């Protein structure tokens, strides 16, 4: 009976620690040190959540920059890659069907299917089309892309990238009448 009481007490102590105190401490640290990230990096416009800077979204209009393809049609509940590897015939056929000179992220999906970033090269390839669709100077759109390039993490890890949603929002802001008068 004594061993049973010790086991029950140990279980209750661990339950309080692991299911109560530890999650509360981790939550508090997240709210203090990483508030935006801990809450989903949500982007709010006019009091409405329009997306997250961490989750890719589809853009189909010629007036916007397009993200890389998604294996899950940008459905965050079904996150997952295509699992197509270098020996995959389907992947080889997709790449062969693409116009020559496209960066890899223009024709391949990310591991999660929800990557919000594209390479600067892919963004630069889309500048002329977006500028034409919006009837604006290509140089203005190009400068916007260059300003939106994010560097390597800690200056070392990963590759330079452009967040498509943030770029498209900046593009919309640039097109507002008051933004045009300020930029001149």
Buried (B, 14 or more C-beta within 10 A) or exposed (E): EEEEEEEEEEEEEEEEEEEEEEEEEEEEEEEEEEEEEBEEBEBEEEEEEEBBBBBBBEBEEEBBBBBBBBBBEBEBEEBBBBEBEEEEEEBEEBBEEBEEEBBEBBBBBBEBBBBBBBBBBBBBBBBEBBBEEBEBEEEBBBBBBEEBBBEEEEEEEEEEBBBBBBBBBBBBEBBEEEEEEEEE
